[in-house]
Amino acid sequence: MVRRVSVFGATGSIGQSTLDLIARAPDSYEVVALTGGQNIAQLARDAIALKADVAVTADEALLAPLQEALAGSGVEAAAGRSALLEAAQRPVDWVMSAIVGAAGLEPGLEALKHGSTLALANKESLVTAGGLLMSTARQHGARILPVDSEHSAVFQALVGEDISTVERVIITASGGAFRDWPLERLAEATVAAASTHPNWDMGQRITIDSATMFNKAMELIETHEFFDVSADKIETLVHPQSLIHAMVGYQDGALMAHVGPHDMRHAIGYALHWPARAHLPVERLDFAKIGQFEFRDIEHARYPAIRMAHDVMERGGLAGAVFNAAKEVALDVFISEQIGFMQMAVLVEGVLDRLLPDSGLIDATMSLDNVRAADHIGRTVALELAATI
């Protein structure tokens, strides 16, 4: 059976890995919509190669270049927010949500409203509006499948199990660029040093988020929202090899670990073929060569973001939206060298303390408008505080 699919964020790393899997079985998929940002050449090449119905750039100013790149191909070109939402409303069986940042929330909600299966790689959707996303899926009979490697790992470890028997969920972390630095050196960490990961070659922002472990903080909140697991059952371990992606512990003492290579095509492929398992072009691990797995406790002085994540989970409501907004501003001002490495956490915590829980500045009702408002207020306050640090 041919499945109709769309990929939002097609030009990013997750989107490209998704298209790689789709292109390997062209007779199995009908590509409806591909969306991207400023990489018009890549978006057009993929749309033509996969015979998509429509290609959408989020940047309205780039409509003409996209139209030119698609001329004569039969692929429709569109641009801007309204075009993204229209693409999300097109009937499909499966949607990859890989738009980076809070911009991915609204297209994901639209896809769910039309009953699609949403493969979710956009962290911000669950962090900022987890309750809204999950309730929208239930209301419209849609399904959300996790694509982050950690959450895919938990999802797989829960197959056939009763969630009520889960005692703990352990999310692993590489530890980032400074996992072996003495604590006293962290205050002098530079943007260049924070932009180099010991395990992977990634974009600058996610690499720095790995160094602060704000990315892991986001994943803990995602775990809480997606699996409805209480904050006290969610743990974090530093695992430098990054081969065990997550573990689920049960009330009988059993611990199910998901082990896999550094290849996002595993988690993407699992979501693409679910509930079946299909052959995937990923490395097969050789445990004799690996030799051993290493684990370390979280040092909260090194990674204060982990403590903040538990605070956000306990506060609930729109705390996640404020947290994400403050985190993004903190990263921006660090990259521009306005604040130091350890001051990012100070800034985010300052925003949380000012806005939550009883400041009266935010309507705590979970709605798309209130999520946007919390995001805006969080960014505004973060910029104000950044100027004083």
PAMAR-903141 format. One record per atom (N, C-alpha, C): x, y, z. Coordinates in steps of 0.001 Angstrom, whole numbers, padded with zeros to 6 digits, always signed. Example, Ala and Ser with C-alpha at 12.3 -4.5 7.8 and 13.67 -1.06 7.14 Angstrom:
<nodes>
+013190-005690+007800 +012300-004500+007800 +013200-003300+007800 +012850-002250+007080 +013670-001060+007140 +012900+000030+007870 
</nodes>
This chain:
<nodes>
+000836-001189+000000 +000000+000000+000000 +000879+001250+000000 +000567+002186-000876 +001311+003437-000952 +000807+004375+000137 +001743+004961+000885 +001393+005884+001967 +001697+007313+001555 +000783+008202+001859 +000966+009629+001592 +001698+010253+002775 +002807+010949+002497 +003637+011497+003566 +004010+012940+003271 +004245+013721+004339 +004789+015070+004238 +005941+015188+005218 +006908+016038+004877 +008064+016247+005746 +008227+017745+005981 +008031+018161+007228 +008195+019557+007612 +009576+019729+008236 +010355+020640+007676 +011760+020756+008064 +012602+019800+007240 +012294+019705+005956 +012920+018699+005092 +014388+018956+004831 +014838+020202+004944 +016230+020505+004601 +017190+020372+005777 +016671+020166+006997 +017522+019944+008160 +018015+018508+008222 +018815+018200+009238 +019426+016870+009319 +018381+015768+009490 +017362+016003+010339 +016315+014997+010515 +015516+014841+009237 +015180+015968+008622 +014433+015904+007368 +015191+015170+006283 +016492+015433+006161 +017293+014765+005136 +017404+013262+005384 +017530+012884+006649 +017570+011445+006965 +016229+010786+006662 +015147+011511+006891 +013819+010987+006563 +013681+010782+005064 +014101+011775+004295 +014004+011666+002844 +014893+010558+002306 +016019+010333+002953 +016897+009231+002547 +016163+007894+002638 +015426+007690+003724 +014681+006435+003888 +013536+006338+002895 +012847+007456+002669 +011737+007454+001713 +012241+007171+000300 +013376+007775-000052 +013917+007604-001402 +014374+006176-001668 +014664+005416-000621 +015084+004029-000786 +013928+003097-001135 +012696+003592-000946 +011514+002786-001280 +010496+003670-001997 +010845+004194-003168 +010010+005188-003842 +008607+004697-004191 +008443+003402-004382 +007130+002876-004740 +006198+002759-003537 +006733+002976-002336 +005939+002821-001122 +005342+004133-000621 +005806+005269-001201 +005401+006563-000663 +004983+007521-001767 +003992+008321-001446 +003616+009468-002269 +003901+010712-001429 +004848+011510-001870 +005243+012689-001104 +004307+013851-001451 +003650+014380-000432 +002686+015457-000637 +003347+016820-000463 +003931+017076+000712 +004509+018396+000983 +005893+018267+001594 +006806+019110+001128 +008109+019283+001745 +008239+020752+002115 +008749+021030+003317 +008937+022418+003715 +010358+022629+004206 +010812+023858+004093 +012161+024196+004537 +012258+025670+004854 +013481+026114+005097 +013729+027508+005428 +014404+028224+004277 +015702+028480+004427 +016412+029283+003437 +017219+028464+002434 +017314+027168+002631 +018073+026333+001703 +017170+025947+000523 +016936+026930-000333 +015993+026761-001437 +016475+025711-002435 +017763+025688-002712 +018291+024731-003688 +018033+023293-003243 +018308+023002-001975 +018075+021652-001453 +016595+021307-001460 +015761+022246-001018 +014317+022013-000983 +013793+021699-002379 +014220+022468-003367 +013752+022255-004737 +014252+020920-005295 +015523+020603-005048 +016073+019322-005541 +015284+018144-004986 +015016+018172-003685 +014304+017059-003062 +012863+016981-003556 +012217+018137-003676 +010824+018151-004128 +010701+017583-005538 +011653+017927-006389 +011623+017413-007769 +011939+015921-007788 +012976+015525-007048 +013382+014112-007046 +012283+013199-006510 +011562+013667-005499 +010532+012836-004872 +009136+013125-005404 +009054+014017-006400 +007785+014343-007064 +006726+014807-006066 +007122+015721-005202 +006198+016260-004212 +005113+017090-004892 +003965+017175-004236 +002902+018040-004750 +003257+019507-004557 +003837+019831-003381 +004122+021224-003059 +005403+021319-002247 +006159+022385-002489 +007341+022718-001680 +007097+024093-001076 +007330+024221+000224 +007027+025465+000935 +008268+025953+001660 +008610+027206+001467 +009640+027843+002290 +008961+028729+003320 +009474+028701+004531 +008885+029518+005600 +009136+031006+005378 +010106+031342+004544 +010503+032725+004304 +009767+033266+003074 +008829+034157+003300 +008041+034693+002188 +008908+035388+001141 +010022+035958+001576 +010895+036676+000651 +011579+035746-000351 +011533+034453-000096 +012221+033490-000963 +011270+032754-001906 +010043+033234-002025 +009088+032575-002915 +009569+032597-004363 +010030+033748-004844 +010461+033846-006244 +011615+032895-006564 +012673+032839-005720 +013739+031865-005999 +013239+030418-005998 +012290+030102-005125 +011748+028742-005095 +010954+028466-006359 +010149+029420-006784 +009388+029247-008027 +010323+029034-009214 +011402+029790-009243 +012378+029657-010334 +013039+028285-010315 +013392+027819-009110 +014061+026519-008991 +013131+025363-009361 +011828+025565-009212 +010853+024505-009497 +010216+024643-010877 +010586+025658-011612 +009954+025932-012907 +010000+024714-013830 +008836+024358-014366 +008746+023240-015300 +008689+021869-014665 +008790+021787-013313 +008818+020485-012646 +007434+019941-012321 +006437+020825-012296 +005110+020401-011879 +004897+020467-010387 +005938+020849-009642 +005825+020976-008180 +005371+022396-007862 +004330+022514-007070 +003818+023816-006664 +004777+024467-005667 +004945+025770-005764 +005786+026528-004828 +004911+027430-003975 +005238+027538-002682 +004492+028405-001768 +005436+028890-000682 +005004+029941+000048 +005886+030526+001054 +005082+031162+002173 +005699+031198+003364 +005115+031892+004498 +004316+031004+005431 +003919+031617+006545 +003195+030883+007591 +001895+030262+007089 +001103+031025+006355 -000186+030502+005884 +000016+029320+004945 +001082+029365+004148 +001369+028245+003242 +001792+027007+004020 +002561+027200+005098 +002939+026069+005943 +001696+025401+006538 +000780+026219+007032 -000428+025666+007651 -001301+024980+006611 -001383+025556+005414 -002175+024920+004356 -001577+023567+003976 -000240+023508+003934 +000417+022239+003616 +000134+021196+004694 +000091+021647+005957 -000183+020728+007066 -001619+020204+007044 -002497+020922+006387 -003896+020514+006312 -004167+019524+005182 -003204+019313+004308 -003395+018378+003190 -003446+016947+003727 -004406+016162+003281 -004577+014805+003812 -003363+013911+003531 -002792+013359+004580 -001683+012411+004454 -001823+011355+005551 -001054+010300+005427 -001047+009245+006446 -000037+009532+007542 +001062+010216+007169 +002210+010343+008086 +002913+011659+007835 +003237+012373+008913 +003925+013654+008816 +005164+013637+009708 +006291+014044+009159 +007482+014272+009972 +007495+015729+010400 +007518+015974+011708 +007596+017329+012252 +009018+017578+012706 +009828+018206+011843 +011241+018433+012145 +011629+019895+011977 +010638+020791+011984 +010950+022221+011986 +011612+022556+013317 +012680+023331+013281 +013410+023666+014494 +012719+024825+015210 +012586+024701+016529 +012076+025796+017339 +010567+025789+017499 +010073+026841+018160 +008652+026953+018455 +007805+027056+017196 +008422+027397+016059 +007687+027502+014798 +007101+026164+014356 +007593+025064+014919 +007089+023751+014535 +005771+023369+015184 +005365+024110+016223 +004166+023727+016968 +002899+023808+016131 +002664+024942+015506 +001376+025143+014827 +001166+024191+013642 +002147+023974+012759 +001941+022984+011695 +001676+021581+012247 +002337+021233+013352 +002087+019927+013970 +000665+019801+014466 +000157+020849+015086 -001230+020843+015556 -002195+020702+014390 -001926+021394+013290 -002808+021296+012118 -002817+019881+011559 -001653+019242+011498 -001589+017862+011002 -002408+016927+011894 -002319+017118+013202 -003075+016280+014131 -004576+016501+013968 -004977+017725+013706 -006399+018022+013533 -006986+017296+012330 -006109+016882+011421 -006574+016152+010239 -006296+014661+010337 -006010+014216+011558 -005929+012788+011827 -004669+012097+011389 -003638+012860+011052 -002396+012242+010589 -001609+011650+011753 -000786+010667+011440 +000227+010223+012390 +001374+011222+012335 +001724+011794+013485 +002759+012817+013556 +004021+012222+014161 +005071+012124+013354 +006380+011709+013853 +007062+012971+014372 +007261+013043+015679 +007636+014297+016317 +009126+014355+016639 +009844+015229+015906 +011248+015483+016200 +011439+016885+016741 +010361+017645+016848 +010414+019033+017301 +010248+019076+018817 +011356+019297+019535 +011331+019283+021001 +010391+020339+021562 +010406+021506+020943 +009685+022642+021504 +008182+022408+021578 +007638+021601+020686 +006190+021360+020696 +005735+020767+022022 +006425+019737+022493 +006046+019111+023757 +006443+019947+024959 +007578+020626+024875 +008042+021419+026014 +007131+022616+026249 +006752+023296+025185 +005959+024514+025334 +004468+024248+025443 +003993+023169+024826 +002540+022954+024752 +002196+021470+024740 +002861+020700+025610 +002646+019261+025617 +001189+018883+025829 +000545+019516+026792 -000851+019193+027067 -001747+019465+025886 -001521+020581+025204 -002313+020947+024036 -002087+019967+022894 -000837+019590+022669 -000504+018667+021581 -001146+017299+021820 -001009+016771+023015 -001526+015439+023306 -003056+015421+023282 -003691+016472+023800 -005163+016509+023798 -005707+016665+022381 -004984+017408+021528 -005406+017554+020130 -005347+016212+019418 -004305+015441+019677 -004198+014106+019073 -005359+013222+019514 -005661+013236+020803 -006782+012406+021303 -008108+012853+020695 -008320+014138+020617 -009579+014678+020130 -009847+014292+018675 -008802+014192+017872 -008975+013956+016438 -008573+012542+016011 -008357+011666+016980 -008021+010285+016643 -006688+010152+015933 -005784+011088+016184 -004459+011048+015569 -003465+010399+016530 -002282+010140+016028 -001247+009494+016843 +000054+010272+016742 +000756+010371+017862 +002079+010986+017877 +003109+009899+018158 +004144+009836+017340 +005242+008892+017540 +006528+009679+017777 +007282+009353+018818 +008500+010124+019124 +009641+009784+018171 +010409+010810+017826 +011550+010620+016926 +012876+010955+017593 +012889+011800+018623 +014129+011946+019394 +014613+010552+019780 +015911+010297+019669 +016407+008949+019918 +016079+008472+021325 +016121+009393+022309 +015840+009008+023690 +014377+008595+023860 +013483+009341+023268 +012056+009053+023451 +011600+007874+022603 +012227+007711+021441 +011980+006498+020665 +012430+005279+021461 +013566+005416+022157 +014076+004318+022979 +013108+003964+024096 +012576+004971+024794 +011598+004714+025856 +010350+004080+025269 +009882+004620+024158 +008680+004102+023487 +008842+002620+023163 +010017+002261+022652 +010254+000860+022284 +010370-000026+023521 +010962+000506+024589 +011100-000278+025825 +009755-000503+026501 +008752+000287+026126 +007417+000161+026727 +006479-000737+025922 +006921-001208+024769 +006047-002042+023934 +005614-003283+024712 +004306-003476+024799 +003762-004642+025490 +003733-004523+026998 +004147-003363+027536 +004214-003182+028980 +003098-002256+029473 +002799-002337+030743 +001814-001479+031390 +002553-000303+032019 +002234+000912+031591 +002942+002094+032079 +002847+002219+033599 +001794+001656+034190 +001641+001767+035644 +002679+000957+036405 +003374+000049+035725 +004407-000760+036379 +005795-000128+036283 +005892+001042+035657 +007183+001708+035485 +007576+002432+036767 +008775+002147+037251 +009311+002811+038440 +010203+003993+038094 +010880+003901+036957 +011853+004936+036603 +012100+004934+035105 +012394+006118+034589 +012823+006269+033202 +014156+007011+033244 +015185+006413+032663 +016522+006996+032690 +016875+007482+031289 +017086+008775+031167 +017494+009385+029907 +018997+009643+029973 +019724+009165+028982 +021178+009326+029007 +021607+010591+028268 +022804+011066+028613 +023359+012281+028008 +024840+012073+027752 +025333+012657+026672 +026760+012528+026364 +027618+013296+027369 +027080+014370+027921 +027851+015227+028808 +028406+016456+028134 +028433+016451+026798 +028829+017636+026054 +030301+017965+026107 +030621+019147+025610 +032015+019553+025392 +032833+019640+026675 +032171+019945+027807 +032920+020229+029033 +032719+019181+030119 +032364+017982+029728 +032088+016956+030736 +033325+016597+031557 +034518+016830+031004 +035745+016493+031715 +036507+017721+032214 +035951+018891+032026 +036604+020107+032506 +036446+020232+034016 +037440+020767+034709 +037241+021121+036121 +036136+022175+036226 +035322+022086+037260 +034207+023021+037421 +034645+024477+037394 +035802+024746+038007 +036237+026137+038111 +036596+026748+036754 +036775+025915+035719 +037113+026433+034394 +035879+026818+033583 +034693+026346+033986 +033511+026524+033152 +033161+027990+032926 +033415+028828+033910 +033084+030253+033772 +033851+030904+032624 +035002+030335+032250 +035811+030931+031183 +035614+030242+029835 +034658+029313+029754 +034419+028579+028507 +033989+029534+027398 +034592+029402+026243 +034303+030290+025117 +033223+029699+024212 +032692+030539+023338 +031703+030080+022363 +032320+029019+021458 +033555+029248+021034 +034220+028288+020145 +034385+026927+020817 +034789+026923+022074 +034975+025664+022792 +033644+024950+023003 +032613+025709+023311 +031289+025115+023544 +030652+024596+022264 +031177+025012+021116 +030609+024636+019823 +031230+023369+019247 +032051+022687+020036 +032708+021454+019581 +032258+020287+020444 +031619+019291+019840 +031107+018149+020595 +032103+017001+020563 +032277+016282+021674 +033246+015184+021700 +032826+013967+020884 +031521+013829+020592 +031043+012642+019886 +030582+012909+018462 +029963+014071+018223 +029302+014300+016942 +029664+015651+016353 +029425+015769+015049 +029536+017042+014342 +028115+017539+014109 +027685+018495+014930 +026314+018993+014850 +026347+020504+014632 +025171+021105+014500 +025081+022545+014385 +025511+023221+015680 +025836+024510+015586 +026376+025226+016737 +025399+025269+017902 +024142+025582+017645 +023185+025781+018728 +022955+024488+019510 +022739+023385+018818 +022486+022127+019524 +023752+021657+020239 +024923+021971+019680 +026178+021579+020328 +026360+022338+021641 +026061+023635+021642 +026156+024405+022882 +025093+023947+023876 +023889+023661+023387 +022835+023136+024264 +023238+021803+024885 +024062+021037+024174 +024573+019788+024740 +025592+020074+025837 +026419+021100+025638 +027426+021459+026638 +026783+021937+027940 +025704+022710+027845 +024985+023172+029039 +024019+022121+029566 +023690+021166+028716 +022681+020144+028925 +021254+020724+028949 +021077+021900+028368 +019719+022401+028185 +018947+021510+027216 +019649+020908+026248 +018941+019988+025356 +018390+018798+026140 +019145+018307+027102 +018683+017180+027908 +017551+017606+028828 +017629+018820+029350 +016533+019343+030163 +015241+019346+029368 +015322+019750+028111 +014146+019734+027240 +013631+018309+027071 +014535+017359+026927 +014126+015962+026730 +013467+015378+027973 +013900+015802+029153 +013242+015343+030376 +011801+015845+030420 +011598+017111+030056 +010242+017663+030034 +009400+016947+028982 +009992+016660+027832 +009286+015893+026794 +008858+014527+027323 +009744+013862+028052 +009426+012547+028611 +008220+012640+029532 +008214+013637+030365 +007107+013877+031294 +005801+014096+030539 +005836+014899+029502 +004623+015246+028769 +004127+014093+027903 +005036+013438+027200 +004614+012406+026242 +004147+011133+026929 +004896+010696+027930 +004585+009415+028566 +003775+009573+029845 +003505+010813+030247 +002745+011094+031471 +003402+010419+032675 +004717+010538+032751 +005499+010001+033858 +005830+011157+034797 +005643+010959+036091 +005890+012042+037045 +007377+012385+037095 +007655+013631+037447 +009032+014133+037437 +009951+013317+038334 +009426+012813+039454 +010272+012078+040398 +010717+010720+039866 +010093+010260+038766 +010481+008976+038172 +011441+009138+037001 +011792+010375+036668 +012643+010631+035502 +014052+010972+035975 +015019+010216+035493 +016411+010375+035905 +017296+010675+034696 +018498+011141+034984 +019483+011416+033932 +020830+010845+034340 +021522+010254+033390 +022887+009767+033592 +023765+010257+032450 +024993+010608+032755 +025963+010887+031701 +026513+009557+031205 +026435+009350+029903 +026892+008118+029264 +027738+008536+028062 +029060+008683+028254 +029906+009269+027213 +029865+008548+025871 +029638+007228+025863 +029613+006498+024592 +028358+006794+023761 +027291+007257+024413 +026040+007629+023728 +025476+006500+022867 +025579+005287+023353 +025032+004133+022631 +023776+003583+023302 +023671+003733+024616 +022415+003435+025307 +021631+004743+025361 +020494+004777+024697 +019760+006032+024535 +018791+006296+025682 +018285+005244+026284 +017384+005382+027434 +017186+004004+028048 +016721+004006+029306 +016390+002770+030011 +015078+002970+030757 +014300+001901+030821 +013043+001930+031563 +013099+000848+032632 +012879+001263+033881 +012905+000324+035001 +011497+000010+035476 +011252-001267+035780 +009922-001728+036178 +009899-002141+037638 +008706-002298+038158 +008523-002555+039586 +009061-003914+040031 +009340-004808+039079 +009928-006092+039449 +011453-006048+039433 +012014-004854+039207 +013471-004695+039204 +014108-004804+037836 +013320-005209+036815 +013871-005315+035460 +014174-003931+034907 +015232-003837+034114 +015625-002587+033479 +015834-002862+031998 +014995-002267+031155 +015077-002460+029714 +015860-001305+029099 +016976-001623+028459 +017826-000599+027849 +017722-000691+026333 +017652+000458+025690 +017673+000493+024233 +019076+000902+023799 +019724+000046+023022 +021095+000271+022572 +021094+000395+021057 +021764+001403+020536 +021794+001577+019088 +022904+002503+018663 +023203+002527+017368 +024295+003351+016847 +023924+004829+016817 +024934+005671+016532 +024718+007117+016404 +024135+007407+015025 +022897+007078+014816 +022275+007271+013508 +020792+007518+013723 +020346+008738+013424 +018951+009084+013656 +017998+008333+012743 +018534+007664+011723 +017639+006908+010841 +016993+005731+011559 +017581+005306+012688 +016913+004234+013434 +015600+004730+014012 +015645+005830+014775 +014418+006350+015390 +013427+006819+014328 +013933+007455+013258 +013056+007896+012166 +012407+006692+011496 +013212+005692+011211 +012695+004493+010542 +011686+003745+011390 +011923+003716+012709 +010960+003049+013591 +009612+003757+013513 +009624+005092+013519 +008377+005852+013431 +007747+005733+012048 +008577+005681+011019 +008071+005592+009656 +007368+004272+009384 +007893+003188+009945 +007348+001849+009660 +006451+001309+010766 +006395+002000+011904 +005603+001522+013042 +004188+001136+012603 +003649+000020+013138 +004161-000822+014220 +005099-001940+013774 +005443-001968+012491 +006365-002994+012004 +007804-002536+012210 +008719-003488+012132 +010146-003173+012080 +010632-003511+010679 +011277-002545+010044 +011786-002757+008693 +013308-002751+008711 +013904-003316+007676 +015357-003271+007545 +015779-001823+007381 +016816-001406+008127 +017313-000043+008051 +018811-000047+007771 +019286+000923+006992 +020710+000971+006614 +021561+001631+007683 +021569+001046+008876 +022346+001607+009979 +023394+000598+010440 +024400+001093+011127 +025495+000252+011626 +024975-000799+012610 +025542-001977+012532 +025287-003026+013529 +026422-002985+014546 +026088-002829+015810 +027106-002645+016842 +027893-003925+017102 +029168-003769+017329 +030058-004871+017708 +030432-004644+019172 +029806-005403+020075 +030014-005172+021504 +031435-005517+021944 +032082-006443+021253 +033458-006769+021608 +034381-005580+021346 +034101-004829+020283 +034900-003642+019979 +034574-002504+020938 +033308-002388+021319 +032915-001331+022253 +033594-001551+023604 +033598-002786+024052 +034336-003142+025264 +033584-002871+026547 +033180-001620+026777 +032489-001298+028021 +031644-000039+027856 +030657+000071+028720 +029831+001271+028802 +030189+002006+030093 +030236+003327+030017 +030570+004158+031172 +029358+005015+031550 +029145+005168+032842 +028061+006014+033335 +028573+006905+034465 +028017+008113+034536 +028364+009042+035604 +027090+009705+036113 +027080+010012+037409 +025978+010796+037959 +026009+012212+037386 +024854+012847+037398 +024765+014242+036993 +025346+015128+038091 +026265+016006+037716 +026773+017028+038635 +025896+018270+038450 +025070+018573+039418 +024133+019682+039244 +024831+021039+039201 +026018+021145+039800 +026773+022390+039693 +027278+022601+038264 +027546+021496+037565 +028010+021563+036178 +026832+021746+035219 +025710+021121+035550 +024552+021114+034661 +023292+021583+035408 +023191+022849+035786 +022011+023325+036515 +020717+023217+035703 +020822+023073+034394 +019625+022951+033562 +018787+021732+033946 +019426+020672+034433 +018692+019464+034811 +017790+019737+036014 +018315+020439+036988 +017491+020820+038147 +016329+021707+037716 +016597+022632+036804 +015542+023518+036323 +014448+022749+035588 +014831+021713+034854 +013839+020905+034144 +012869+020270+035122 +013382+019760+036239 +012498+019167+037244 +011599+020232+037863 +012117+021429+038025 +011311+022536+038535 +010174+022846+037559 +010484+022897+036274 +009474+023183+035249 +008401+022099+035242 +008816+020844+035346 +007835+019753+035360 +006916+019856+036565 +007463+020217+037698 +006640+020352+038908 +005677+021533+038796 +006139+022627+038187 +005282+023801+038054 +004163+023571+037040 +004464+022904+035934 +003456+022586+034934 +002955+023817+034199 +001772+023672+033584 +001165+024776+032855 +002060+025296+031750 +002255+026608+031731 +003045+027248+030692 +004504+027456+031098 +004928+026799+032174 +006324+026920+032601 +007277+026483+031498 +006898+025447+030741 +007752+024968+029660 +007936+025997+028565 +006880+026743+028261 +006967+027777+027228 +007910+028885+027671 +007821+029289+028939 +008713+030320+029479 +010153+029804+029483 +010343+028569+029916 +011673+027962+029983 +012328+027937+028612 +011591+027472+027605 +012149+027386+026259 +012500+028768+025720 +011616+029740+025934 +011884+031092+025443 +013140+031669+026081 +013255+031520+027396 +014421+032041+028102 +015696+031332+027669 +015593+030023+027470 +016752+029245+027034 +017250+029711+025670 +016333+029980+024742 +016741+030415+023413 +017400+031792+023450 +016861+032701+024260 +017480+034024+024396 +018856+033902+025049 +018961+033072+026086 +020247+032883+026756 +021306+032376+025779 +020911+031456+024918 +021841+030935+023924 +022247+032025+022940 +021287+032836+022505 +021590+033929+021580 +022614+034895+022168 +022392+035294+023409 +023286+036316+023990 +024644+035729+024368 +024687+034423+024618 +025996+033781+024825 +026772+033744+023520 +026105+033346+022434 +026778+033270+021136 +027291+034645+020714 +026547+035688+021055 +026985+037050+020728 +027967+037603+021772 +028350+036750+022737 +029358+037058+023759 +028950+038195+024686 +027647+038321+024935 +027160+039316+025891 +027176+038781+027326 +027095+037447+027461 +027157+036812+028772 +028092+035616+028697 +028508+035113+029871 +029393+033960+029924 +028635+032647+029872 +029375+031565+029772 +028794+030232+029622 +027880+029873+030794 +028357+030022+032020 +027556+029650+033182 +026431+030640+033463 +026514+031814+032880 +025468+032818+033086 +024197+032506+032304 +024281+031589+031336 +023061+031180+030635 +022054+030584+031612 +022504+029716+032493 +021611+029107+033483 +021078+030138+034460 +021936+031086+034842 +021511+032161+035749 +020389+032966+035108 +020523+033252+033831 +019516+034018+033110 +018191+033271+033033 +018230+032000+032657 +016994+031221+032524 +016286+031106+033866 +017043+030821+034916 +016415+030691+036229 +015825+032022+036688 +016487+033116+036346 +015963+034424+036704 +014629+034704+036044 +014478+034284+034786 +013206+034463+034079 +012117+033614+034723 +012421+032366+035031 +011434+031492+035674 +010984+032069+037009 +011924+032559+037789 +011577+033105+039104 +010706+034349+038983 +010951+035151+037955 +010193+036386+037815 +008765+036126+037307 +008612+035152+036437 +007319+034970+035771 +006414+033929+036406 +006972+033029+037187 +006164+031905+037668 +006287+031765+039172 +005283+031191+039827 +004004+030766+039239 +002889+031790+039388 +003089+032811+040230 +001966+033686+040569 +002234+035144+040221 +002949+035378+039133 +003292+036743+038783 +002106+037527+038240 +001121+036817+037713 -000025+037486+037110 +000241+037965+035692 +001455+037727+035177 +001789+038181+033830 +001336+037213+032752 +001046+035969+033145 +000729+034936+032164 -000563+034234+032546 -001462+034103+031576 -002667+033290+031745 -002234+031833+031614 -002419+031061+032662 -001884+029698+032685 -002714+028697+031890 -003843+029112+031320 -004659+028200+030521 -003865+027725+029306 -003889+026415+029048 -003128+025867+027938 -003892+026059+026624 -003511+027079+025874 -004077+027335+024552 -002955+027840+023672 -003144+027788+022358 -002099+028231+021445 -001796+029708+021645 -002822+030523+021837 -002595+031959+022050 -001802+032208+023331 -002117+031469+024386 -001404+031673+025649 +000028+031148+025595 +000246+030083+024835 +001617+029599+024633 +002436+030670+023927 +001846+031280+022896 +002546+032353+022178 +002825+033531+023106 +001840+033879+023925 +002014+035005+024845 +003115+034722+025858 +003123+033499+026406 +004165+033123+027370 +005535+033149+026720 +005610+032693+025473 +006872+032721+024736 +007352+034166+024567 +006446+035049+024164 +006806+036456+023950 +007265+037122+025249 +006505+036923+026308 +006854+037533+027591 +008171+036968+028113 +008351+035656+027968 +009594+035027+028410 +010809+035612+027699 +010691+035822+026397 +011808+036389+025636 +012065+037845+026042 +010991+038583+026255 +011139+039992+026627 +011853+040124+027971 +011418+039348+028942 +012034+039401+030268 +013478+038917+030211 +013729+037884+029405 +015095+037367+029290 +016038+038423+028731 +015584+039162+027738 +016431+040223+027157 +016682+041333+028177 +015655+041648+028975 +015833+042659+030011 +016869+042208+031043 +016769+040951+031464 +017706+040450+032467 +019114+040320+031912 +019213+039938+030636 +020544+039764+030016 +021338+041063+030059 +020625+042170+029954 +021307+043473+029965 +021863+043831+031338 +021418+043118+032374 +021856+043442+033733 +022916+042483+034258 +023167+041406+033537 +024129+040397+034004 +025568+040820+033687 
</nodes>
